[in-house]
Amino acid sequence: MTGARGVIIAGAAETDRLGRLPDHSTLQLHVEGALNAVADAGLSLRDIDGIATVSAPGPVQVAHALGITPRWIDGTGVGGTSFLLHVRHAAAAIRAGYARTVLITHGESGRSRVGASRYRMEASSPAGQFEVPYGVFGPTTTFTIPLLRYMKEFGLTHEQLAYVAVAQRRWAAKNPRAAYRDPVTVEDVLASRIVAYPFHLLECCLVTDGGGALVVTSAERAGSFGKPAVHVLGTGESSETPMISQMADFTESAAFRLAGRAAFAEARIGVADVDHLMIYDAFAHVPIYGLEALGFTAKGEAGAFIADGNTEPGGSLPLNTNGGGLSYTHTGMYGMFAIQEGVRQLRGEAAAQVGSPQISVILGNGGMFATAGVLVLGREPG
Amino acid sequence: MTGKPVPVPTPETQPFWDGCAAGELRIQRCADCGRPYFYPRPVCPACGSRNVEWFTASGRATLYSYVITHRPAPGFEDDAPYAIAVVELDEGPRMMTSIAGLPATPEALELDMPLLVRFERRGDVSLPVFGPLEPER
């Protein structure tokens, strides 16, 4: 057994509802996701001996709320991809014998902000000194900045960018849980209001409340749970920059590339082996950067690849089949939902099921191209 | 209305802000490998050397990328829509900045156009912003 082999996702579930949930605190969303995932695995909370979640509310709070006394803790909080890193770290811990059954939780009152911590950048931090004074205001003003450079270097058009939202809405239309399901055209996207040029409203993700959780354990126990096991075949993680202005090359994500390379190597797969793909889409350009970083297209060609229909229903590479952050849900840390859809597709229980995929790849982003995680998940042990 | 955010210098960034107050864009370079870098920190990100020094950059740059935000940050309500830009200094490093003296439109802001630093007062500090080479008349 090398790498992440020998570890499975035994339970996976989201909160009962997603969207606007002012009756749920952040902690409640964690708890509801956790209970649903543990039940999905056919386990009880007493079976959980490891806990992982992001720093607010944090693993101590979540474990305590659930009555869990863990013997392994991971509080890695590096943005929306953190949950992919938790799976990777849990796999290592399980192989090392530090934990047997790890619970990974996400909950975020991203829209209603109930029991949520306030986001504030210290004026003496590097970003507080060298970015905040210029009027940046969250991801719409930072995550978006690299794209004009990419458009100039590679000729990506406004219409191709808009098509990312069109393609994902076609998946969302098949998914009763998606926030936005009505079809949109390129013209509709380009007619939506400009949030931060060159980005229109429909090229920016939703902001919602919701949560979800995973139960990760040893593959030796596959078959003893309520649902088919999903095997963790490969994992990768990396970081590049805490400030978007310091991203080395605005036309590519080094963190995406490094995390992807590690995960594909560990799983011993190439892009041709991938049946289903999830790429974190806080904004419409992120799937373009992701496809290129993982090697699904050559540099500069992912926009045309999507606009040619390859990633939408009926295409050769089903991408963001839940509708993605653009149409399904986006609590602020979307990575958990990307993993959930990969698991559903491999189990054959997705709303927009794409046949019987053997391999699903999940690429998570954290911050503004700051961090990345990649999971290669499989129906078989590999 | 909240005022615009004012940066608070730290010991390793103070020389940068002192330079801005004197009307100079002072950044660092490695005395061993020679590479200039930004943002201020006490170690060369290229080679790991602690043998780093301050120097005054030319203040010349080109426009590397930007957005024009229609949703203002607190304190910027009167400015929207406004550009948030990243410029590439002639010496190589890049920094975030505002664009002064040009309309915040895609037509006026062409990537790779030459720009020159100038300084705007913000609270206790002078903030480097960039505008056209020819000062506006």
Contacts between the chains, C-beta under 8 A, distances in Angstrom:
chain1	res1	chain2	res2	distance
A	122	B	8	7.8
A	123	B	5	6.2
A	123	B	6	6.5
A	123	B	7	6.0
A	123	B	8	4.2
A	124	B	7	7.7
A	124	B	8	4.0
A	124	B	9	7.4
A	124	B	10	5.3
A	126	B	39	5.5
A	128	B	5	7.3
A	128	B	7	6.3
A	128	B	8	6.9
A	129	B	7	4.0
A	129	B	8	7.0
A	129	B	9	7.0
A	129	B	10	7.7
A	129	B	13	5.9
A	129	B	39	7.5
A	130	B	7	7.4
A	130	B	39	5.1
A	130	B	95	6.6
A	130	B	96	6.2
A	131	B	96	4.9
A	132	B	5	4.9
A	132	B	7	7.5
A	132	B	73	8.0
A	133	B	4	6.9
A	133	B	5	5.4
A	133	B	6	7.1
A	133	B	7	5.2
A	133	B	122	6.3
A	133	B	127	5.6
A	134	B	84	5.4
A	134	B	85	7.9
A	134	B	96	5.3
A	134	B	97	6.1
A	134	B	98	5.0
A	135	B	4	7.4
A	135	B	69	7.0
A	135	B	72	6.9
A	135	B	73	4.5
A	135	B	75	7.7
A	135	B	76	4.3
A	135	B	79	6.8
A	135	B	82	6.1
A	135	B	84	5.9
A	135	B	98	7.0
A	136	B	73	6.4
A	136	B	84	5.9
A	136	B	96	7.5
A	137	B	69	6.9
A	137	B	71	6.4
A	137	B	72	7.0
A	137	B	73	3.6
A	137	B	74	7.6
A	137	B	76	7.7
A	140	B	69	6.9
A	140	B	71	6.3
A	141	B	67	6.1
A	141	B	69	4.8
A	141	B	71	7.6
A	141	B	73	7.3
A	141	B	84	5.5
A	142	B	84	7.9
A	144	B	67	4.9
A	145	B	65	5.5
A	145	B	66	6.6
A	145	B	67	5.3
A	145	B	84	6.7
A	145	B	86	6.0
A	146	B	65	5.9
A	147	B	65	7.5
A	148	B	65	4.8
A	148	B	66	6.2
A	148	B	67	7.4
A	148	B	111	6.3
A	149	B	64	6.2
A	149	B	65	3.9
A	149	B	111	6.7
A	152	B	111	4.9
A	152	B	112	7.9
A	193	B	70	7.2
A	194	B	68	7.6
A	194	B	70	5.4
A	194	B	81	7.9
A	195	B	69	7.5
A	195	B	70	6.2
A	195	B	71	6.1
A	196	B	67	4.2
A	196	B	68	6.6
A	196	B	69	4.4
A	196	B	70	6.7
A	196	B	71	7.0
A	197	B	67	6.0
A	197	B	68	4.0
A	197	B	69	8.0
A	197	B	70	7.7
A	197	B	81	7.6
A	197	B	106	6.3
A	198	B	67	7.5
A	198	B	106	7.7
A	199	B	67	7.3
A	243	B	39	7.5
A	243	B	96	7.5
A	244	B	86	7.7
A	244	B	96	7.8
A	245	B	86	4.9
A	245	B	94	6.0
A	245	B	95	6.0
A	245	B	96	3.9
A	246	B	39	7.1
A	246	B	94	7.0
A	250	B	64	6.8
A	250	B	65	5.3
A	250	B	86	7.6
